[in-house]
Amino acid sequence: MVSRRPRDDGVAALTGASGCRAPRAGMAGQFRSYVWDPLLILSQIVLMQTVYYGSLGLWLALVDALVRSSPSLDQMFDAEILGFSTPPGRLSMMSFVLNALTCALGLLYFIRRGKQCLDFTVTVHFFHLLGCWLYSSRFPSALTWWLVQAVCIALMAVIGEYLCMRTELKEIPLSSAPKSSV
């Protein structure tokens, strides 16, 4: 016989005939409880970096093909390339902005938590800052580069969080009856 008895903290516990509490099969006691998993976080960081550079490379290649320009790693990692005064600088800036939109989709599909979108966005751009610093052997000092990165961080985080929150707030179906096709 299973009975309900109140626990000391006010929460009812299931007890068996012996009075011992029955184990809860895998219940964490919280809705969407979060367990710190460093391997998962590290793999998500690597995955988002891959999405970031893969989609940025595709956007740059597409833009370069449209204007018949030769692709270069400088477009991705040289802070001096970005600017309003030259066509390659404007095209690179456009690619970075389009990449922020693409990476927001990456946040939706691979991170799936609105609360973590800003964290992963800043992490991706921090590693991009380190990559630019290592590639050009100098710290990025161009104001245009910093403005583009700030705009991209804002776009990627806000749109990614909006998309993730939309999926988190979807209604949970309560009917467990199987659907039949008539």
Buried (B, 14 or more C-beta within 10 A) or exposed (E): EEEEEEEEEEEEBEBEEEEEEEEEEEEEEEEEEEEEEEEEBEEBBEBBBEBBBBBBBBBBEEBBEEEEBEEBEBBBBBBBBBBEEEEBBBBBBBBBBBBBBBBBBBBBEBBBBBEBBBBBBEBBBEBBBEBBBEBBEEEBEBEBBBEBBEBBBEBBBBBBBEBBEEEEEEEEEEEEEEEEEE
